Amino acid sequence: LQSPQGNTLIIHDADGDGLSAAKILIEALGKKGIKSPLRFAAFERTNVFGDFLLKFIEERKVATIFTLDINLFATNFRTQQERLKDKTFFVFDHHETPADIPINITYFHPVRTFGYPDPSRYCTSKLVYDIMGKFTDVSHLDWVASIGIVADVGYQAWKEFVDKTLT
């Protein structure tokens, strides 16, 4: 991970998993020298890249966009893809994964990244925790990942991980 040219934006789902994933990513990026990324909670998933956000991205000279717990291709991304083609995307998501991914997108998904058989149980906060943990120490945020896991009904799949945060 290197500091990008221009500003960094994190777009995350507004639920417990998306918020937990954002917290983990913000701290991990900070440890890698990317301080105070811009943040946008996506309440309206189908119209994430509406006029407001596109103007926000342009005015703040956003170059890198992270999306968390949002099925990017179930939003209006494809209709706005031409306007976003010069942005670098990092997608962390456990929903459906597309067959074709544009070249400006690095896509992390439980099946594609780890071969995990049931992506509905590998929530995004755990995915971000596991991936960012390969670049920097995020072990102190295990409890944040656990909140996302429980919020996304993944306790049964990650019981040992979650229970360990309680000791």
FENQUI-V462977 format. One record per backbone hydrogen bond with DSSP energy under -0.5 kcal/mol. CO is the residue of the C=O (numbers start at 0). NH is the residue of the N-H. E is the energy in kcal/mol with one decimal. If there is no record, write none. Layout:
# FENQUI-V462977
CO | NH | E
CO | NH | E
This chain:
# FENQUI-V462977
6 | 62 | -2.7
6 | 63 | -1.8
7 | 37 | -2.9
8 | 10 | -0.5
8 | 65 | -3.0
9 | 11 | -0.5
9 | 39 | -2.8
10 | 67 | -2.5
11 | 41 | -3.3
14 | 18 | -2.8
15 | 19 | -1.9
16 | 20 | -2.5
17 | 21 | -2.1
18 | 22 | -2.2
19 | 23 | -2.2
20 | 24 | -2.6
21 | 25 | -2.9
22 | 26 | -2.0
23 | 27 | -2.4
24 | 28 | -3.0
25 | 29 | -2.1
26 | 30 | -2.0
27 | 31 | -1.0
28 | 31 | -0.6
28 | 33 | -2.8
29 | 32 | -1.6
32 | 34 | -1.0
37 | 9 | -2.6
39 | 11 | -2.1
39 | 41 | -0.6
40 | 42 | -1.1
41 | 13 | -0.8
42 | 44 | -0.9
43 | 46 | -0.9
44 | 47 | -0.9
46 | 49 | -0.8
47 | 49 | -1.2
49 | 53 | -2.4
50 | 54 | -2.3
51 | 55 | -2.3
52 | 56 | -2.8
53 | 57 | -2.1
54 | 58 | -3.0
55 | 59 | -2.0
56 | 61 | -2.4
57 | 60 | -1.2
60 | 6 | -2.1
62 | 87 | -2.7
63 | 8 | -2.7
64 | 89 | -2.3
65 | 10 | -3.3
66 | 91 | -2.8
67 | 12 | -1.8
69 | 71 | -1.6
70 | 73 | -2.7
71 | 74 | -1.1
71 | 76 | -0.7
75 | 79 | -1.1
76 | 79 | -0.9
76 | 80 | -0.7
77 | 80 | -0.6
79 | 82 | -0.7
79 | 83 | -1.1
81 | 84 | -0.8
83 | 86 | -1.9
86 | 88 | -0.5
87 | 64 | -3.1
88 | 105 | -2.6
89 | 66 | -2.3
89 | 91 | -0.5
90 | 92 | -0.5
90 | 107 | -3.7
91 | 68 | -2.3
101 | 104 | -1.7
103 | 88 | -3.0
104 | 106 | -0.6
105 | 90 | -2.9
105 | 107 | -0.6
106 | 108 | -0.6
107 | 92 | -2.3
108 | 112 | -3.6
108 | 113 | -0.5
109 | 113 | -1.5
109 | 114 | -0.6
109 | 115 | -2.3
110 | 114 | -1.2
117 | 120 | -2.0
117 | 121 | -0.5
118 | 121 | -0.7
120 | 122 | -1.0
122 | 126 | -2.0
123 | 127 | -3.1
124 | 128 | -2.1
125 | 129 | -2.8
126 | 130 | -2.5
127 | 131 | -2.9
128 | 132 | -1.5
130 | 133 | -1.5
131 | 134 | -1.6
131 | 135 | -2.2
135 | 137 | -0.7
137 | 140 | -2.6
138 | 141 | -1.6
140 | 144 | -2.2
141 | 145 | -2.0
142 | 146 | -1.7
143 | 147 | -1.8
144 | 148 | -2.4
145 | 149 | -2.8
146 | 150 | -2.7
147 | 151 | -1.6
148 | 153 | -3.0
149 | 152 | -1.6
153 | 157 | -1.7
155 | 158 | -0.7
157 | 161 | -2.8
158 | 162 | -3.2
159 | 163 | -1.8
160 | 164 | -0.8
161 | 164 | -1.1
162 | 165 | -1.5
163 | 166 | -1.2
